[in-house]
């Protein structure tokens, strides 16, 4: 009888484990191979279009209105060899601001997605890796890698002009990959490569100054903030996810960490702010419970094919759009997560 009870207990454990795994899975609803090197995804307001950066091949516009069957609408390839790293859209979704690595910034009229036209450009001195538009749509903050942060006036998109600049500590590994702005537009949070998280006062663009920084153990590539701006979540390459208390921006402190199984590139924070979705390259898209930020826990992990580089969420956080370097875009169902 004792053996039977033990066997029964073992079977029950296996069954319960299976049930938990099923509930916490993030199945792929649909995917499409863009046949280039996909890294970042930007959604339009209605979430019917996804703009996929395709590195040296420009970008692709995908119809995602049917998650099970995403389709290519059009492609933009007129970048003169410039490698597309990021795309920001205007509030009306008629203008795209494109980070072109060594070729700076390209401003495009995308009101007709089958006839995209160049409006303007600006060649920065660094390598444009990321673009962030101010809430009023008049300023573009460029993550310019070794040239720090460049601020452009784009109120006239045909003639972008430089109105601000902050050079990070390039000599000691400072290279800006990503920029997130505070809700009031007075602070910028920078993913500063080997220097970690850098917080700047941008209330006066003629005199941008450092407020604080936190030097992570790895290479910081991406940043997300809570709505209250008391915590920052950063991807730190081989070091994984780092959670930083920024309630005192002059003295940020690490409060949590989740290790990478490969190389953490990009992340997205759920609307409820209790989950982080981390693009972990070879190790796929990782869903992480951060409801206790001092002790993050893995909920699920899904392979998108080869290299998961980028991730963007739907507005209701029910779907994740993952960019796979060699496979294009995968749309994942997040509704089974607790």
Order of alpha helices (4+ residues) and beta strands (2+ residues): alpha-beta-beta-beta-beta-beta-beta-beta-beta-beta-beta-beta-beta-beta-beta-beta-beta-beta-beta-beta-beta-beta-beta-beta-beta-beta-beta-beta-beta
